[in-house]
Amino acid sequence: MEEKNTQTENKQIDYVAISCKKSTKIKKAFYMFFDWLLPDYVWGIFGKLANKIRVFLARRLSKGINKKVILRKGMDVYPGIVLEKGVVIGRNVSLDWGVTIKEGTRIGKYTAFNTQNHKRNFEKGIFEGLTEIRPVTVGKNSWIGEKSTILAGVTIGDFTTIGAASVVTKSVPSNCMACGNPAVVKKVYEMNGAD
Ligand SMILES: CC(C)(COP(=O)(O)OP(=O)(O)OC[C@H]1O[C@@H](n2cnc3c(N)ncnc32)[C@H](O)[C@@H]1OP(=O)(O)O)[C@@H](O)C(=O)NCCC(=O)NCCS
């Protein structure tokens, strides 16, 4: 257990160190500049080209981002993110380091993924630094409704819907619909046909 904690801390130190590197800051600045410059749409020649440029620049920061993804305007990107083939990221989505989104999953606009919290110093009554990274994983072919917040340590299964504006504080299994604040499972899918 102790060894596992040390590994997580090392991982965090790595990401913090990588993010503080001048080369990472330059790559991020490039991403932000071109993201601002490029159109938001992803259809037609210009849209497809804009998406290609966004994906190319995002992959300079996070090698785990597949070439066949769709990234809309305003995504916050860091090192240590995995986006598998066919993932669609809506407008203004915030992705933290340690987020993995598996094949074919769609993320609604303004959704935020958090893998860390601020450390609370109760003696001084201040917040200082960050806690260890608790990775967030979303399974295959899921759909996160817009304006949701997915908190540290959460795993969401395959083919799961998260209702709009939900706050997901605990893991959610595969093949179901969960929603609300805190999100709870409201429906378990019977896997036959379409609705
Ligand atoms: C979740 C959703 C897909 C509906 O799924 P559904 O299986 O048809 O669910 P229902 O409409 O039958 O609702 C089931 C229950 O969940 C509740 N519910 C549905 N969506 C909810 C949400 N976002 N937050 C809180 N409760 C919600 C319903 O009120 C209902 O509650 P009840 O059982 O107490 O009456 C839809 O409500 C939703 O949130 N869509 C996301 C839209 C979006 O983000 N679009 C952007 C495109 S990326």
The ligand as an ORCA input file, in Angstrom:
! r2SCAN-3c Opt
* xyz 0 1
  C     -30.115     11.582    -19.076
  C     -30.974     11.940    -20.259
  C     -30.287     11.466    -21.557
  C     -32.347     11.301    -20.165
  O     -32.214      9.899    -20.125
  P     -33.504      8.991    -19.971
  O     -33.034      7.580    -19.872
  O     -34.449      9.315    -21.076
  O     -34.071      9.434    -18.574
  P     -35.519     10.009    -18.198
  O     -35.783     11.282    -18.931
  O     -36.522      8.899    -18.341
  O     -35.348     10.361    -16.645
  C     -35.215      9.370    -15.643
  C     -35.139     10.110    -14.315
  O     -33.903     10.858    -14.260
  C     -34.179     12.260    -14.038
  N     -33.190     13.001    -14.832
  C     -32.965     12.925    -16.150
  N     -31.936     13.700    -16.503
  C     -31.523     14.305    -15.363
  C     -30.461     15.221    -15.070
  N     -29.674     15.667    -16.034
  N     -30.285     15.600    -13.788
  C     -31.100     15.141    -12.806
  N     -32.101     14.251    -13.021
  C     -32.304     13.860    -14.288
  C     -35.612     12.444    -14.507
  O     -36.208     13.564    -13.906
  C     -36.239     11.145    -14.079
  O     -36.430     11.207    -12.668
  P     -37.633     10.379    -11.959
  O     -37.344      8.929    -12.232
  O     -37.497     10.766    -10.525
  O     -38.891     10.867    -12.615
  C     -31.223     13.477    -20.339
  O     -32.042     13.888    -19.244
  C     -29.929     14.269    -20.293
  O     -29.477     14.726    -19.272
  N     -29.343     14.451    -21.501
  C     -28.104     15.135    -21.683
  C     -28.312     16.263    -22.707
  C     -26.993     16.872    -23.117
  O     -26.120     17.076    -22.323
  N     -26.885     17.170    -24.394
  C     -25.707     17.699    -24.960
  C     -25.263     16.865    -26.099
  S     -23.589     16.301    -25.912
*
